[in-house]
């Protein structure tokens, strides 16, 4: 983290909201440089995540709170939310117990 430098690029700031540009530059120990520019980050409305990527991110972020079976059940219910007749079936899966609870 000490090696990371964040700098504003005025031309990137000026491009907002028509774009959300970003540049990542990596300099290796040997001095080689790799640069990548994007106008919209992955997950932006212009470059959305696929359903598979959404599920992968959901599982990663909920792993500390939900076991695999519960996460899978919740994902299935959320993908079919429009067919739910009782929202409690979703809300029950969202309830997690914490150490303090």
Secondary structure, 3 states (H helix, E strand, C coil): CCCCCCCCCHHHHHHCCCCCCEEEEEECCCCCEEEEEECCCCCCHHHCCCHHHHHHHHHHHHCCCCCHHHHHHHHHHHHCHHHCCCCHHHHHHHCCCCCCC
